[in-house]
Amino acid sequence: MEGNSYKIEALSNFIITFTFVYLLSIISLFTTGLGADDPGYIMYWENTLPIYDYLFNDNVSLGKRAIEPFYSYLFSFFKLFTNDFEVFKFFNTFITLGVLSYSYYLITKKYYLYFLIYTVVYLYIDFNIDQFRNALAASFGLLSIVYLNNGLTKKSLLFFLVSVMIHNSMLWLILLYFSNIKLLRSTTIVLLLTLVFIPNKAIFLNDLLNDSNLSNLALGIHFVNKLTSYTYNSLQDSNTVIFALVILKSLFIYLLGIKYKINRVYLDVYLYAILLYYVFIDFNTLGGRILRDALLLEPVMLFYIIRQNISWVLIVPFIFIFNIFSKNLCHIERILM
């Protein structure tokens, strides 16, 4: 009887989760044109042919694009089935939330839906309406983190590579594979701390990138091109916003995680993300994007903290309310305008 009860509960949770993910994906179906990144992606979509044209026609190529080749081929694959960008955005959201759900499920079969709801309230507009490609990459990144924490290094590396092929900014997760090597971990932390305190990094990198020898050497490397873009944008934007309260909240959760000896991999995700935020704070959105990737682990961190000390459950509503307003209001204001 107990076994049947567990199966019924598991099936019920799956149906609820699937319905929740499906409805959120339907919402994203009607947001085309509202997302901050939509204009650029719509342009790429309209200039992409079905994948068989690139595979079997030597006279046609995807050419040089500002997005990773893997995502361009994903566009091309979906062009086999639809010419509607809205449909692609639906599937992007569905896969993103599906992978997030599965990642949380691997952590706890009982509470994974609550993790998903927590994350969606915080990041749905940011991830699934505005920067949906980064959202897809970050979801696979979270899966790689969970597999690494569970000791499944080969699976972790596989999904790490998938996340990087979707969005190069996920390269920062490679630092996690140093976590189990004490000397490498210590060296990495010292190096990041040193980089934090180097002033005018964007200006220095801009001068370096403008060196003709380096430019010729780096020509065609997509990651270097993206870093160049972040650098140029940061030099033009002198009003870099520092999300001080988000950082304070993240530091607070990180320190609680240390106090209750939470899994080293999860702690290192937070540590590296916070340090990298400050390393790249001059580089337009890059630092904030890295920190945001780590925030997918926030409900997990809180879950482990509460398991150690139930009293901390009292802080969750305050953090939840803060999350609702800290990320969503600016996006809603932009959409309404």
N, C-alpha and C positions, 0 to 999 in steps of 0.2 A: 504493500500500500504506500509506504514511504517513497519507494522508488518511482511509482506512478505519479505521486504528488509532485515530486521534483521535476519529472518530465513535463507535466502539465504547466508548472510554473515557468520552466525554461521556454516552452513553446509560447506561452502567453507573453513573456518578456520579448521574445523574438518578434512576434506579431506587432506588439506595441512599438518596438524600436523601428521595425521596417516601415510601419505606417507613418511614424514621426519623421523619419528620413525622407520618405516619399513625399510627404506634404511640404517639407522644407525645400525639396528639390523642385516641386511644382511652383513654389513662390519664386524661386530664382529664375524660372522659365519666363516670368513676366517682368524681369528687372533689366533686360537688355537696354542699354543706353543710359541707365542710371549709374552703373558702376564706373568708378574713376578710371579703370583700365579698359573699359569697353571700346572706346573709339579705335585704339590701336589694334586690339584683337579682332574687331569686326573687319578692319582693313585687311589684316592677314588672312582672315577667313575667306573673304571675298576673292582674294588673289591666290587661293589654294585650290588645286585640282584633286580629284579622287586619286587614291594612292596608286592604282594600276597605271596611271599615266606616267608616274615617276619611275615605276618599276620596269615598265615595258616600252617606254618611249625615250630613246637616248637624246632626243632633241628638247626634252623638257626637264627642268630641274627646279628644286625648291629655291635655289639661290641663297644669297646671304641675307639673313634676317636677324632682327634684334632679339628674337626668342630662341630658346634652345632647340636644336634640330628634332629631338624626340617629341617635343610638343607640336612642332610643325607637322611631323608625320602623324601625330594623333589627330590633328585637324584633318589631314588628308585621309586618314582611315575613316573618320566619321562622315566625310564627304561621299563615301560609298552609299550611305543610307539617307542622308538628308542635306539639303542646302540651307536649312534654317539654323542660324547661329544660336537661337534660343534653345533649340533641342540639344545642341552640344553643351550649352551652359547647364541645362538640366542634368545631363549625365555627369558633368564635371562635379556638380554639387553632390549628386547621388553617390558617386565613387568616393569623394572626399569624406562625407559623413559615414559612409559604410565602412571605410578603412578605420576611421576614428572609433566607430562603435566596436569593431573587432579588436582594436588595440586595447580599449578599455575593458572589453570582455576577457581578454587574456589576463588582466590584472585582477578583476573580480567579476565572477559570473552573476553575483547578486546585485551589485550597485552600478554596473556599467552604464545603464540608461541615465542614472542621475548625473554621472560624469559628463555624458553627452549633452544633456540639457544645460548643465552648468556652463560648458564650453560654448554652446550655441548662443546662449543669452549674451555672453561676453563678446563673441567674435563672429557671429553669423554675417552681419552686414559687412564687416571688414574683410572677412575671408571669402564668403560665398557670393557676394554681390560686387565688391570692389576688386579684390586681388585674388581671384579664384584660382589662378595657376599656382601661385605661392601656397594657397590653401591645400591644393592637391599634393604638392611636394611635401608640405609640412605634415600632412596626415601619414604619408609613407615614412617620413622621418620619425614620427612618433612610434610607428610600428617597429622600426629598426631599433629605437631606444629600448622598447619593451623586450624585444628578442635578445638584445645584448644583456639587459638586466637578468633575463632568465637563463643566461649562459649559452644561448644559441647564436654563436658568433657568425657562422656562415649565413644563416637566414638574415641576421642583422645587417651584414655587409651587402647582401643582395638588395634589400629594400633601401638601404642607404644609397646605393648606386642608382636605384630607380628615382629616389627623391632628387638627387643631384642632376640627373638627366632631364627632369622636369623643370627644376629651377636651381641655378648654380649657387644661390645664396645658402643652400643647405650643406655646402661643403664644410661649414663650421663643425658639423657633427663628427667629422673625422677625429676631432680632439678627444672624443669619448673613448676611442679605441686605445688611448694612452692611459686610461684610468687605472687599469690593472697593473701597470708597470710604474712602480713608485718613482723612479728617477725621472722618467719621461713626464709623469704627471706633475711633479714638482717643478721641472724645467719649464713646462708649458705655462704653469701659473705665474712663475717669475717673469717669463717673457711677456705674457699678457699684461701683468702689472706694470712692467717697464714701458710697454707701448701706450698704456693709458696716460702716462705722464709726459709723453713726447708731444710738444705743442705743434700746431700748424701742420698736422700730418697730411691733410688734403692738399695743401700748397706744395709740400715736399713731393708727394706722389705725382702731382700734376707736372712738376718740373721734370721728374724722373721719366714719366710717360712721354713727355715731349722730346726726350733725348732720341735722336734719330736711330742710333744703334739698337736701343731697346725696342723702339717702335717696330723696326724691321723684324726683330727676333720674335716679338709677340703677335705679329700680324696674323690674324685668322684664329687666334685663341679666344673662344667666346667669353670665358670668364674674365680675361684681361679687358676685353671690350666693355663688359658690364661694369667692371670696376672703374674703367675710364669714364663711363657715363655717370656713375655715382659721384666721381670726383668733380667733374665739370659742373654737375647740377649743384653740388654742395658749395662750390665757389660762387655760383650765381645767387644762391639762397643764403643770405646772411642771418635770417631769422630762424635758425634751427631751434625746434621746440624740444625742451628737455622734460620728459615725463617723470618728474621727480617723485610724485606720489606713487606711480606704478613701480618705480624702482624701490622705493621704501617698502611697499607692500611685498615685493618679491624678496627683498633682503630679509624682511621679517619672517616670511615663510621658510626661507633658506636656513635661517638661524634656528628656527624651531625644528627643522628637519635634522640639523646637526645635533641638537639637544636630545632628540629621540632616536638618533642613530638610524635614520632612514637609509634605504638602499644607496650605496655609493654612486651608482650610475645616475640615479635620479638627482642626487645632490650635485653631481658634477655638471649635469645639464644646466641647472640653475646657476652654478658658479661661473661656468664658461660663458653663458648667455649674458649675465650681468657684466662681466669683465669686457666681453666683446662689444656690448652696447656702448661702453665708455671708450673703447679703442676706436670704434667707428662713429662716434658721436658727431664728428665733423662731416661725415659722408652722407648727407641727405637722409634717406630713409633706411639705409642699410643696417645701422645699429638697432633701430626700433624693430625692424623686420626680424632680426635674430632673436631679440628678446621675446617678441610675440610668438615665435615658434616654440619657445620654451614654456610659454603660458598654457600650452595644451596639456602640460603635466600638472598644472595648478590643482585641479580637483583631486588628482592622485596623491599629491603631497599632503593636502589637507586630510584626505582619507587616512593615510598612514599616521599622521599626527593625532587625529581624533582617536584612532585605535589604541594609541599609547596613553592618551589622556583625554577622556570624554569631555572635560571642562572646556576644551578648545572649540567645541561645537558652537559655543556662543559667539565666536568671532565670524563664523561662516556667513550669517545673514548680512553683517556689515561689509565684508569683502564682496559678497554677491551684489549688494546694492551699489557699492563703489564701482564694480566691474560694469554694471549696466550703464552707468552715467559716464564713466571715464572714456569709453571707446565709442559708444553709440551716438551720443549727442552731436558730435562734430560731423559724423557721416550723415545723420538725418538732416542736419541743417544744410549741408552741401546739396543733398538730394532735393530738398524742398526748394532751394534757391534755383 
